[in-house]
Amino acid sequence: MKTIFLINDNSAHAKHAAELAYSIACKVQANILIGNIVKTGRVVSVKEKTLIGGNIETTVETTPDLRKHLQNLHTEADSFKPIIGNFNLADLSESDISQLINKYNIWMVVKGTPAKHPLRSESHSANINFVLNKIKCPVLLVPENSEVNNFERMIYMADLRYCQLHVVRFLTEMADPFGANVMVAHLSAKELPNMDREYSHSVFKETICRSVRYDKLFFDNIQERDVRKAVDILINGMSTDLMALVNHQFHFEEVVNGQIEDTLPPYINIPLLIFPN
């Protein structure tokens, strides 16, 4: 059983990300584990059986508001109802949180990002860069101003010569219950020459399509060398709902302005899925 780990700091952007996480959980049949990283006025301790990566029983501490909100999102149209558990992470370091994520074999971490940089005194965000460098699963960053609640097109931006099959497989697995398209968008790394269009399509068919079977898997060779312009083409020109990158690989630093901070750059207004390197 898959488990989605939701980082919650009781903010509006965390609630927004939680709603998308719930939608994904219903589609891919995953349970949700809410990690509360700030202390609240009232924490209710309960014992319950929570499925984490299979059939592990655990005692969880529950902050009921977000959990109840997600439970209320369930409709009769949803064929799967996720089990939602909580952990109180307020006193844990990023290292401890990373170990927890790896221990329970989390499928994906989800974290909301605010539209504006919070004041230092108001920031309760976990250092996502540290966590990304320690965990084995991807992190989905959900901008507060994103309007995605369903997926129709997911794009993995990479230099085709270094395209990672496990990323493509993850995306097709995630896209399948949504009936979404998955596109590998080739953008040549800075130090490498552009690939010929016909040759690149041939390489894609021989190396990717033979290894990953998915009817809605596509490819495009983006000739634009300016990464910012290429991102605009992918997000706005192609009406993309989710963009995937590999941490610290090729275009990553250019896309996120060096590293992941509390907020994403304003030109990224869709969920960004980052895979560990």
C-alpha positions, 0 to 999 in steps of 0.5 A: 500500500502506498503512503503519501506523507503530507507536511503540515504547518497549519497554513493556508498553503498546507491546506491547499496542498493537502486537498491535492494530496487527498485527490491523488491518494483517492486515485492511486489508492494511497493512505495519507500520513500528516506530519504536523511540524508546528505545535497547536493549542490542543493536540489529541492523542489517539490510538488507531491502526494506520496503514504505513507502507503496508500493515504497520500499527502505530500510535499517532498524535492527532491534530484533528482539524486538517485530518477532519477536513480531508475526511470531509472531502470524501464523496460517494464517487471516490472508489477508495477512501484513504486512511489518514494518520498523523504524527506530531513532528514539532520537536523533530529535526529535519534529519529525524523527519528524513529518517521517518520518511525512509523508515516507513517507505513513503511513496511521495512527500507533499508540501505546500509553498506560500505565494510570498516569502513569510517573515522569518518569525512566521516561518515554520517550514521544514528545510526541504532541501535537507530533506530532499537530499536524505530521502528516497522518494520524490517531493511534490511542492504545491504552490498556494496559487496553483489551481490544479485539482486533477491531472491531464498532462505531466511533463518530465523535463530532462536531457534525453541522454540522461533521462531516468527510467524510474522517473518516467515509470513513477509518472506513468504509474501516477498518471494512469488512474487520472488518464493523464498524458506523460511527456518527456520534454528534452532540453539539452544541458548547457554544456551539450549540443542540441539533439537533432529532432528526428534522432531524438525521437528515435532514441526516445522510442528505442530507450524509453518506450521499449522500457516503459509501456504506457499508451499516453507517453509522449516526447518533445524536443524543446529547442529553446536554450533559455530555461526560463522561456522553456519553462514558460512554453511547458507550463503555459504553452502546453497547459501542463498540470505538473512538472517533474525534475531531478534534484541537482541535475542539469536544469534544476538550479536554473528552474528554481533559482539555485535551490528550493526555498520557502516559495517557488519562483513566480513563473512556476504556478503548477505543482513541481515534483522533485525526484532525489538524485 
